[in-house]
Amino acid sequence: MNKEEFIKALEELNINITKKQLNDLDTYYKMIIEYNSHTNLTRITDEKEVYLKHFYDSLTLVKAVNLDNQKLLDIGTGAGFPGLVLKIVFPNLKVTLIDSLNKRITFLNLVIKKLDLNNVEAIHARAEEYVLNNKEKYDIVTSRAVANLNILSELCIPYVKVGGYFISMKAEVKNELTDSKKAVETLGSVLKETIIFKLPFDAGSRTLIKIKKVNKTISKYPRKFSEIKKKPL
Protein backbone atom coordinates (compact mmCIF):
# COMPACT_ATOMS: atom_id res chain seq x y z
CA MET A 1 0.00 0.00 0.00
CA ASN A 2 1.69 3.17 -1.17
CA LYS A 3 0.81 6.53 0.35
CA GLU A 4 -1.75 7.41 -2.32
CA GLU A 5 -3.49 4.08 -1.78
CA PHE A 6 -3.31 4.64 1.97
CA ILE A 7 -5.05 8.03 1.66
CA LYS A 8 -7.76 6.56 -0.57
CA ALA A 9 -8.35 3.60 1.76
CA LEU A 10 -8.70 5.98 4.71
CA GLU A 11 -11.29 8.02 2.80
CA GLU A 12 -13.34 4.82 2.58
CA LEU A 13 -13.17 4.70 6.40
CA ASN A 14 -14.38 8.34 6.43
CA ILE A 15 -10.96 9.51 7.64
CA ASN A 16 -9.62 12.62 5.92
CA ILE A 17 -5.98 12.67 6.88
CA THR A 18 -4.09 15.97 6.87
CA LYS A 19 -0.70 16.69 5.34
CA LYS A 20 0.80 17.14 8.80
CA GLN A 21 -0.55 13.78 9.93
CA LEU A 22 0.90 12.12 6.84
CA ASN A 23 4.26 13.76 7.54
CA ASP A 24 4.09 12.58 11.15
CA LEU A 25 3.38 9.01 10.04
CA ASP A 26 6.31 9.21 7.62
CA THR A 27 8.60 10.37 10.45
CA TYR A 28 7.21 7.61 12.67
CA TYR A 29 7.93 5.00 9.97
CA LYS A 30 11.51 6.21 9.55
CA MET A 31 12.04 6.07 13.33
CA ILE A 32 10.69 2.51 13.42
CA ILE A 33 13.20 1.45 10.77
CA GLU A 34 16.13 3.16 12.48
CA TYR A 35 15.28 1.80 15.95
CA ASN A 36 14.46 -1.65 14.57
CA SER A 37 18.03 -1.91 13.26
CA HIS A 38 19.26 -2.50 16.81
CA THR A 39 16.11 -3.30 18.84
CA ASN A 40 13.38 -5.66 17.65
CA LEU A 41 10.10 -3.76 17.29
CA THR A 42 8.49 -5.44 14.28
CA ARG A 43 9.32 -8.04 11.66
CA ILE A 44 7.42 -5.94 9.09
CA THR A 45 9.74 -3.22 7.79
CA ASP A 46 8.87 -2.71 4.11
CA GLU A 47 7.24 0.72 3.81
CA LYS A 48 4.18 -0.45 1.87
CA GLU A 49 3.68 -3.31 4.32
CA VAL A 50 3.95 -1.03 7.35
CA TYR A 51 1.40 1.39 5.90
CA LEU A 52 -1.01 -1.48 5.23
CA LYS A 53 -0.49 -3.94 8.09
CA HIS A 54 0.36 -1.47 10.86
CA PHE A 55 -0.90 2.03 10.04
CA TYR A 56 -4.07 1.25 8.07
CA ASP A 57 -4.85 -1.81 10.19
CA SER A 58 -4.62 0.27 13.37
CA LEU A 59 -7.05 2.84 12.00
CA THR A 60 -9.71 0.24 11.21
CA LEU A 61 -10.74 0.61 14.86
CA VAL A 62 -13.08 3.35 13.55
CA LYS A 63 -15.27 0.56 12.18
CA ALA A 64 -16.24 -0.27 15.76
CA VAL A 65 -16.24 2.95 17.77
CA ASN A 66 -16.30 6.75 17.65
CA LEU A 67 -12.84 8.02 18.57
CA ASP A 68 -13.62 11.72 18.96
CA ASN A 69 -12.53 13.12 22.36
CA GLN A 70 -12.26 9.69 23.96
CA LYS A 71 -9.86 8.42 26.60
CA LEU A 72 -8.16 5.34 25.14
CA LEU A 73 -5.82 2.71 26.58
CA ASP A 74 -3.74 0.45 24.31
CA ILE A 75 -2.55 -2.66 26.15
CA GLY A 76 0.56 -4.43 24.85
CA THR A 77 1.12 -1.63 22.36
CA GLY A 78 4.50 -2.85 21.09
CA ALA A 79 5.79 -0.27 18.61
CA GLY A 80 2.61 1.79 19.09
CA PHE A 81 -0.02 -0.18 17.21
CA PRO A 82 -2.80 0.79 17.29
CA GLY A 83 -2.57 3.47 19.98
CA LEU A 84 0.12 5.82 18.67
CA VAL A 85 -1.20 5.68 15.09
CA LEU A 86 -4.66 6.55 16.42
CA LYS A 87 -3.24 9.47 18.40
CA ILE A 88 -1.49 10.90 15.33
CA VAL A 89 -4.63 10.75 13.17
CA PHE A 90 -7.13 11.62 15.94
CA PRO A 91 -5.32 14.33 17.93
CA ASN A 92 -8.29 14.87 20.28
CA LEU A 93 -7.82 11.38 21.70
CA LYS A 94 -6.27 11.07 25.15
CA VAL A 95 -4.07 8.00 24.84
CA THR A 96 -2.20 5.77 27.27
CA LEU A 97 0.15 3.16 25.83
CA ILE A 98 1.37 0.37 28.07
CA ASP A 99 3.87 -2.39 27.36
CA SER A 100 5.84 -4.79 29.53
CA LEU A 101 9.11 -4.22 27.63
CA ASN A 102 10.87 -0.98 28.55
CA LYS A 103 12.84 -0.84 25.26
CA ARG A 104 9.54 -0.37 23.43
CA ILE A 105 8.45 2.37 25.83
CA THR A 106 11.79 4.12 25.30
CA PHE A 107 11.12 4.09 21.55
CA LEU A 108 7.55 5.35 21.94
CA ASN A 109 8.69 8.25 24.11
CA LEU A 110 11.23 9.21 21.43
CA VAL A 111 8.45 9.33 18.84
CA ILE A 112 6.10 11.27 21.15
CA LYS A 113 8.82 13.84 21.77
CA LYS A 114 9.87 14.07 18.12
CA LEU A 115 6.29 14.62 16.95
CA ASP A 116 5.50 16.93 19.87
CA LEU A 117 2.33 15.02 20.74
CA ASN A 118 0.17 16.06 23.69
CA ASN A 119 -2.21 14.03 25.87
CA VAL A 120 -0.37 10.77 25.23
CA GLU A 121 1.77 8.79 27.67
CA ALA A 122 3.80 5.61 27.29
CA ILE A 123 4.02 3.51 30.45
CA HIS A 124 6.30 0.58 31.23
CA ALA A 125 3.95 -1.76 33.08
CA ARG A 126 2.17 -5.07 33.09
CA ALA A 127 -1.57 -4.82 32.46
CA GLU A 128 -2.55 -6.74 35.59
CA GLU A 129 -0.46 -4.38 37.76
CA TYR A 130 -1.12 -0.96 36.19
CA VAL A 131 -4.84 -1.55 36.63
CA LEU A 132 -4.60 -1.33 40.43
CA ASN A 133 -4.75 2.48 40.32
CA ASN A 134 -6.57 2.80 36.99
CA LYS A 135 -9.74 0.73 37.22
CA GLU A 136 -12.72 1.87 35.17
CA LYS A 137 -10.84 4.93 33.93
CA TYR A 138 -11.04 4.62 30.13
CA ASP A 139 -13.77 5.06 27.52
CA ILE A 140 -12.06 2.64 25.15
CA VAL A 141 -9.55 -0.11 25.81
CA THR A 142 -7.99 -1.93 22.90
CA SER A 143 -5.39 -4.57 22.31
CA ARG A 144 -4.07 -5.96 19.06
CA ALA A 145 -3.57 -9.74 18.94
CA VAL A 146 -1.88 -10.01 22.34
CA ALA A 147 -3.51 -13.16 23.77
CA ASN A 148 -6.60 -15.36 23.59
CA LEU A 149 -9.78 -13.44 24.33
CA ASN A 150 -10.59 -15.25 27.59
CA ILE A 151 -7.23 -14.15 29.01
CA LEU A 152 -7.26 -10.75 27.34
CA SER A 153 -10.73 -9.94 28.70
CA GLU A 154 -9.56 -10.21 32.30
CA LEU A 155 -6.56 -7.98 31.57
CA CYS A 156 -8.55 -5.33 29.68
CA ILE A 157 -12.17 -5.11 30.84
CA PRO A 158 -11.37 -3.92 34.40
CA TYR A 159 -9.94 -0.70 32.88
CA VAL A 160 -13.16 0.16 31.01
CA LYS A 161 -15.68 2.66 32.37
CA VAL A 162 -19.25 1.45 32.68
CA GLY A 163 -20.75 2.35 29.29
CA GLY A 164 -17.37 2.14 27.58
CA TYR A 165 -15.92 -0.48 25.26
CA PHE A 166 -13.17 -3.06 25.10
CA ILE A 167 -12.30 -3.74 21.48
CA SER A 168 -10.04 -6.64 20.69
CA MET A 169 -8.31 -6.43 17.30
CA LYS A 170 -7.56 -9.85 15.86
CA ALA A 171 -6.96 -11.72 12.64
CA GLU A 172 -9.20 -14.73 13.25
CA VAL A 173 -11.08 -15.70 16.40
CA LYS A 174 -12.05 -19.35 15.74
CA ASN A 175 -13.38 -20.63 19.10
CA GLU A 176 -12.36 -17.61 21.15
CA LEU A 177 -15.82 -16.02 21.31
CA THR A 178 -17.37 -19.16 22.76
CA ASP A 179 -14.46 -19.80 25.12
CA SER A 180 -14.52 -16.23 26.45
CA LYS A 181 -18.29 -15.87 27.00
CA LYS A 182 -18.08 -16.63 30.72
CA ALA A 183 -15.13 -14.28 31.23
CA VAL A 184 -16.86 -11.37 29.47
CA GLU A 185 -20.02 -11.78 31.58
CA THR A 186 -18.14 -12.34 34.86
CA LEU A 187 -16.22 -9.10 34.33
CA GLY A 188 -19.42 -7.07 33.91
CA SER A 189 -19.65 -6.90 30.13
CA VAL A 190 -21.57 -8.10 27.09
CA LEU A 191 -20.51 -8.89 23.53
CA LYS A 192 -22.13 -6.23 21.36
CA GLU A 193 -20.75 -6.92 17.91
CA THR A 194 -18.21 -8.87 15.90
CA ILE A 195 -16.98 -7.00 12.84
CA ILE A 196 -15.20 -9.13 10.23
CA PHE A 197 -13.56 -7.58 7.17
CA LYS A 198 -10.68 -8.01 4.76
CA LEU A 199 -7.66 -5.77 4.47
CA PRO A 200 -7.02 -4.27 1.03
CA PHE A 201 -4.76 -6.09 -1.48
CA ASP A 202 -5.74 -9.54 -0.15
CA ALA A 203 -3.66 -8.91 2.98
CA GLY A 204 -5.85 -11.10 5.17
CA SER A 205 -8.97 -11.04 7.31
CA ARG A 206 -9.44 -8.99 10.46
CA THR A 207 -11.92 -9.17 13.32
CA LEU A 208 -12.94 -6.44 15.73
CA ILE A 209 -14.62 -7.84 18.84
CA LYS A 210 -16.69 -5.08 20.47
CA ILE A 211 -17.47 -5.67 24.14
CA LYS A 212 -19.51 -3.18 26.18
CA LYS A 213 -19.02 -2.65 29.91
CA VAL A 214 -22.44 -2.69 31.59
CA ASN A 215 -21.53 -3.20 35.25
CA LYS A 216 -18.50 -2.55 37.43
CA THR A 217 -15.97 -5.36 37.55
CA ILE A 218 -15.81 -7.29 40.82
CA SER A 219 -12.85 -6.05 42.85
CA LYS A 220 -10.96 -9.36 42.85
CA TYR A 221 -10.34 -9.08 39.10
CA PRO A 222 -7.90 -9.06 37.46
CA ARG A 223 -6.04 -11.82 39.27
CA LYS A 224 -2.29 -12.36 39.07
CA PHE A 225 -1.23 -13.23 35.53
CA SER A 226 -0.05 -16.70 36.59
CA GLU A 227 -3.58 -17.43 37.85
CA ILE A 228 -5.24 -15.94 34.75
CA LYS A 229 -3.08 -18.07 32.47
CA LYS A 230 -3.40 -21.23 34.55
CA LYS A 231 -7.17 -21.01 34.93
CA PRO A 232 -8.87 -18.54 32.56
CA LEU A 233 -12.40 -17.53 33.48
C-alpha positions as CSV (number, residue, x, y, z in Angstrom):
1,M,0.0,0.0,0.0
2,N,1.7,3.2,-1.2
3,K,0.8,6.5,0.4
4,E,-1.8,7.4,-2.3
5,E,-3.5,4.1,-1.8
6,F,-3.3,4.6,2.0
7,I,-5.0,8.0,1.7
8,K,-7.8,6.6,-0.6
9,A,-8.3,3.6,1.8
10,L,-8.7,6.0,4.7
11,E,-11.3,8.0,2.8
12,E,-13.3,4.8,2.6
13,L,-13.2,4.7,6.4
14,N,-14.4,8.3,6.4
15,I,-11.0,9.5,7.6
16,N,-9.6,12.6,5.9
17,I,-6.0,12.7,6.9
18,T,-4.1,16.0,6.9
19,K,-0.7,16.7,5.3
20,K,0.8,17.1,8.8
21,Q,-0.5,13.8,9.9
22,L,0.9,12.1,6.8
23,N,4.3,13.8,7.5
24,D,4.1,12.6,11.1
25,L,3.4,9.0,10.0
26,D,6.3,9.2,7.6
27,T,8.6,10.4,10.4
28,Y,7.2,7.6,12.7
29,Y,7.9,5.0,10.0
30,K,11.5,6.2,9.6
31,M,12.0,6.1,13.3
32,I,10.7,2.5,13.4
33,I,13.2,1.4,10.8
34,E,16.1,3.2,12.5
35,Y,15.3,1.8,15.9
36,N,14.5,-1.6,14.6
37,S,18.0,-1.9,13.3
38,H,19.3,-2.5,16.8
39,T,16.1,-3.3,18.8
40,N,13.4,-5.7,17.7
41,L,10.1,-3.8,17.3
42,T,8.5,-5.4,14.3
43,R,9.3,-8.0,11.7
44,I,7.4,-5.9,9.1
45,T,9.7,-3.2,7.8
46,D,8.9,-2.7,4.1
47,E,7.2,0.7,3.8
48,K,4.2,-0.4,1.9
49,E,3.7,-3.3,4.3
50,V,4.0,-1.0,7.3
51,Y,1.4,1.4,5.9
52,L,-1.0,-1.5,5.2
53,K,-0.5,-3.9,8.1
54,H,0.4,-1.5,10.9
55,F,-0.9,2.0,10.0
56,Y,-4.1,1.3,8.1
57,D,-4.9,-1.8,10.2
58,S,-4.6,0.3,13.4
59,L,-7.0,2.8,12.0
60,T,-9.7,0.2,11.2
61,L,-10.7,0.6,14.9
62,V,-13.1,3.3,13.6
63,K,-15.3,0.6,12.2
64,A,-16.2,-0.3,15.8
65,V,-16.2,3.0,17.8
66,N,-16.3,6.7,17.7
67,L,-12.8,8.0,18.6
68,D,-13.6,11.7,19.0
69,N,-12.5,13.1,22.4
70,Q,-12.3,9.7,24.0
71,K,-9.9,8.4,26.6
72,L,-8.2,5.3,25.1
73,L,-5.8,2.7,26.6
74,D,-3.7,0.4,24.3
75,I,-2.5,-2.7,26.1
76,G,0.6,-4.4,24.8
77,T,1.1,-1.6,22.4
78,G,4.5,-2.8,21.1
79,A,5.8,-0.3,18.6
80,G,2.6,1.8,19.1
81,F,0.0,-0.2,17.2
82,P,-2.8,0.8,17.3
83,G,-2.6,3.5,20.0
84,L,0.1,5.8,18.7
85,V,-1.2,5.7,15.1
86,L,-4.7,6.6,16.4
87,K,-3.2,9.5,18.4
88,I,-1.5,10.9,15.3
89,V,-4.6,10.8,13.2
90,F,-7.1,11.6,15.9
91,P,-5.3,14.3,17.9
92,N,-8.3,14.9,20.3
93,L,-7.8,11.4,21.7
94,K,-6.3,11.1,25.1
95,V,-4.1,8.0,24.8
96,T,-2.2,5.8,27.3
97,L,0.2,3.2,25.8
98,I,1.4,0.4,28.1
99,D,3.9,-2.4,27.4
100,S,5.8,-4.8,29.5
101,L,9.1,-4.2,27.6
102,N,10.9,-1.0,28.5
103,K,12.8,-0.8,25.3
104,R,9.5,-0.4,23.4
105,I,8.4,2.4,25.8
106,T,11.8,4.1,25.3
107,F,11.1,4.1,21.6
108,L,7.6,5.4,21.9
109,N,8.7,8.3,24.1
110,L,11.2,9.2,21.4
111,V,8.4,9.3,18.8
112,I,6.1,11.3,21.1
113,K,8.8,13.8,21.8
114,K,9.9,14.1,18.1
115,L,6.3,14.6,16.9
116,D,5.5,16.9,19.9
117,L,2.3,15.0,20.7
118,N,0.2,16.1,23.7
119,N,-2.2,14.0,25.9
120,V,-0.4,10.8,25.2
121,E,1.8,8.8,27.7
122,A,3.8,5.6,27.3
123,I,4.0,3.5,30.4
124,H,6.3,0.6,31.2
125,A,4.0,-1.8,33.1
126,R,2.2,-5.1,33.1
127,A,-1.6,-4.8,32.5
128,E,-2.6,-6.7,35.6
129,E,-0.5,-4.4,37.8
130,Y,-1.1,-1.0,36.2
131,V,-4.8,-1.5,36.6
132,L,-4.6,-1.3,40.4
133,N,-4.8,2.5,40.3
134,N,-6.6,2.8,37.0
135,K,-9.7,0.7,37.2
136,E,-12.7,1.9,35.2
137,K,-10.8,4.9,33.9
138,Y,-11.0,4.6,30.1
139,D,-13.8,5.1,27.5
140,I,-12.1,2.6,25.1
141,V,-9.5,-0.1,25.8
142,T,-8.0,-1.9,22.9
143,S,-5.4,-4.6,22.3
144,R,-4.1,-6.0,19.1
145,A,-3.6,-9.7,18.9
146,V,-1.9,-10.0,22.3
147,A,-3.5,-13.2,23.8
148,N,-6.6,-15.4,23.6
149,L,-9.8,-13.4,24.3
150,N,-10.6,-15.2,27.6
151,I,-7.2,-14.2,29.0
152,L,-7.3,-10.7,27.3
153,S,-10.7,-9.9,28.7
154,E,-9.6,-10.2,32.3
155,L,-6.6,-8.0,31.6
156,C,-8.6,-5.3,29.7
157,I,-12.2,-5.1,30.8
158,P,-11.4,-3.9,34.4
159,Y,-9.9,-0.7,32.9
160,V,-13.2,0.2,31.0
161,K,-15.7,2.7,32.4
162,V,-19.3,1.5,32.7
163,G,-20.7,2.3,29.3
164,G,-17.4,2.1,27.6
165,Y,-15.9,-0.5,25.3
166,F,-13.2,-3.1,25.1
167,I,-12.3,-3.7,21.5
168,S,-10.0,-6.6,20.7
169,M,-8.3,-6.4,17.3
170,K,-7.6,-9.9,15.9
171,A,-7.0,-11.7,12.6
172,E,-9.2,-14.7,13.3
173,V,-11.1,-15.7,16.4
174,K,-12.0,-19.3,15.7
175,N,-13.4,-20.6,19.1
176,E,-12.4,-17.6,21.1
177,L,-15.8,-16.0,21.3
178,T,-17.4,-19.2,22.8
179,D,-14.5,-19.8,25.1
180,S,-14.5,-16.2,26.5
181,K,-18.3,-15.9,27.0
182,K,-18.1,-16.6,30.7
183,A,-15.1,-14.3,31.2
184,V,-16.9,-11.4,29.5
185,E,-20.0,-11.8,31.6
186,T,-18.1,-12.3,34.9
187,L,-16.2,-9.1,34.3
188,G,-19.4,-7.1,33.9
189,S,-19.7,-6.9,30.1
190,V,-21.6,-8.1,27.1
191,L,-20.5,-8.9,23.5
192,K,-22.1,-6.2,21.4
193,E,-20.7,-6.9,17.9
194,T,-18.2,-8.9,15.9
195,I,-17.0,-7.0,12.8
196,I,-15.2,-9.1,10.2
197,F,-13.6,-7.6,7.2
198,K,-10.7,-8.0,4.8
199,L,-7.7,-5.8,4.5
200,P,-7.0,-4.3,1.0
201,F,-4.8,-6.1,-1.5
202,D,-5.7,-9.5,-0.1
203,A,-3.7,-8.9,3.0
204,G,-5.8,-11.1,5.2
205,S,-9.0,-11.0,7.3
206,R,-9.4,-9.0,10.5
207,T,-11.9,-9.2,13.3
208,L,-12.9,-6.4,15.7
209,I,-14.6,-7.8,18.8
210,K,-16.7,-5.1,20.5
211,I,-17.5,-5.7,24.1
212,K,-19.5,-3.2,26.2
213,K,-19.0,-2.7,29.9
214,V,-22.4,-2.7,31.6
215,N,-21.5,-3.2,35.3
216,K,-18.5,-2.5,37.4
217,T,-16.0,-5.4,37.5
218,I,-15.8,-7.3,40.8
219,S,-12.8,-6.0,42.8
220,K,-11.0,-9.4,42.8
221,Y,-10.3,-9.1,39.1
222,P,-7.9,-9.1,37.5
223,R,-6.0,-11.8,39.3
224,K,-2.3,-12.4,39.1
225,F,-1.2,-13.2,35.5
226,S,-0.1,-16.7,36.6
227,E,-3.6,-17.4,37.8
228,I,-5.2,-15.9,34.7
229,K,-3.1,-18.1,32.5
230,K,-3.4,-21.2,34.5
231,K,-7.2,-21.0,34.9
232,P,-8.9,-18.5,32.6
233,L,-12.4,-17.5,33.5
